[in-house]
Every structure is written in C-alpha cells, then in structure tokens.
Amino acid sequence: MNRKLFRYKLRAMLILLGFTAFSSASAVGAKIGIIVFDGFLTSDVTAAVEVFGAASKKAWFSSYEVLLVSSEGKRQVTSEEGLTIVADALIDKTIEFDALIVPSAYKMKPHLRNTALIDFIKRQHKHGAWMSSNCSGALLLGEAGVLDNKRATTWAGGEKKLARLYKKVKVVVDQNVVVDEKLVTTNGGPVSYQGALTLLAKLSSYDYALEVADAIQFSRLTPFVNSEFEPEG
C-alpha cells in the first residue's frame, strides 16, 4: 500500500469514528494526562506518549502539555515488561486535564480498588475532559461511571467481562477503536496508536493527525495493519 492510499484510509477511519475539529487556539495551557501505575502494559502508555509528544513539538499543538500521572503515591513506576519511568505528577495533585488516557494491566483488581484513582478519573470526567482507555483500562472508566450509556470496547476477548461488570455500557465487539461523544476506547497494544491518533484528531484536526502519523513513521506499518484502515459499515 502506498502512502497516498494509506493517508486516504486513515482519513476515512478518523471521519468514520466521528471526527470533529477543534481550534488549537482555544487550547492555551491545555493538558493531556496519561495515567501510569506499576504493571501497566508498556504500549498502552508509550503509544500515547509518542503520538502526543510528537504533536506537542508542532506549532499547531504546542499549547498542549503532556504529563504522566502516577496513581501509586510515588513517581517512579515500572511496566509489566520492565520499563521504569518517572511520572511528572501524582493523582493527589490538583490538576485539571483536557484529556485523560488510562492504560491497562494484567492484574486490574488493585487499581479498581484504588479509590483515589477512581475518584481522580471521576473528577476529570466531571469537568469535561476527553476520556480514553486502552485494553482493560476500560474497566477503570467503567468503575468510575464514565462508560455509563456509552459505546465502548476493551481488550479482545474481554468484552463479555466488561458487559457483565458494568451493565450500563454498550459494549462493542467488532471495532478496535470506538468513539462516543468525548470518549475513545481501544483494544490496546498496537491499536493504542490508532486510539491516540483518533484522540489527536479530535483535539486538532485529522490532517494534523495524519501529519503526526507520517512523522512517527506509522504509515510504514500498513503492510501489517492494512485491514485496520478499511472503511467500516
């Protein structure tokens, strides 16, 4: 697949997912928060860091600040795969985000029982932040009530569990990325890049999202993820 066709297909995907443009001029001092905790799945976080980190270096997105936020009561956390990172802030700090991204872990129970984390997610949702989850991170949004009466997905094979635990969720089983109003949920893993690019399109424009996709060489993956960009419906 050549780059021109890739861009067409990615553009089609973003439009079909409900693209709406926002002026970057209205985002002065805007913040994007990415939750981290011990045991997070690396790509759920690093995909968002790469996409939004690349975007923040562009003039059209330079007003956004990307922050890693630890829910562990300590700034240093380690992923499931052994990547140690130092977060920029803790969830006990009073920060209001314009977008909040939640990752997953193989063991979600400790995080679902973290009332400080759930309350933090509720606060961000209440003041109108865009909310996004990758993989089983959807359970955290479900626990916080963010998914109530919304279309959402989770890790492949986990859809029944999400529906069983949070009965108000309209669980989607045939899409890797699902958008419903100010909510973006994904299957996680490599699909986290699609989710981050979709959220970026929502916060800027799909042309800017395509620019970042090119900048991070995402389009070179099309021989492997060709079907992901086929128009749906």
Stockholm file with secondary structure:
# STOCKHOLM 1.0

chainA/1-233         MNRKLFRYKLRAMLILLGFTAFSSASAVGAKIGIIVFDGFLTSDVTAAVEVFGAASKKAWFSSYEVLLVSSEGKRQVTSEEGLTIVADALIDKTIEFDALIVPSAYKMKPHLRNTALIDFIKRQHKHGAWMSSNCSGALLLGEAGVLDNKRATTWAGGEKKLARLYKKVKVVVDQNVVVDEKLVTTNGGPVSYQGALTLLAKLSSYDYALEVADAIQFSRLTPFVNSEFEPEG
#=GR chainA/1-233 SS CCHHHHHHHHHHHHHHTTCCCCCGGGGTTCEEEEEECTTBCHHHHHHHHHHHHHHHTSGGGTTCEEEEEESSSSSEEECTTSCEEECSEETTSCCCCSEEEECCBSCCHHHHTCHHHHHHHHHHHHTTCEEEEETTHHHHHHHTTTTTTCEECCSTTCHHHHHHHCTTCEECSSCSEEEETTEEEECCTTHHHHHHHHHHHHHSCHHHHHHHHHHTTGGGGHHHHGGGGSCCC
#=GC SS_cons         CCHHHHHHHHHHHHHHTTCCCCCGGGGTTCEEEEEECTTBCHHHHHHHHHHHHHHHTSGGGTTCEEEEEESSSSSEEECTTSCEEECSEETTSCCCCSEEEECCBSCCHHHHTCHHHHHHHHHHHHTTCEEEEETTHHHHHHHTTTTTTCEECCSTTCHHHHHHHCTTCEECSSCSEEEETTEEEECCTTHHHHHHHHHHHHHSCHHHHHHHHHHTTGGGGHHHHGGGGSCCC
//
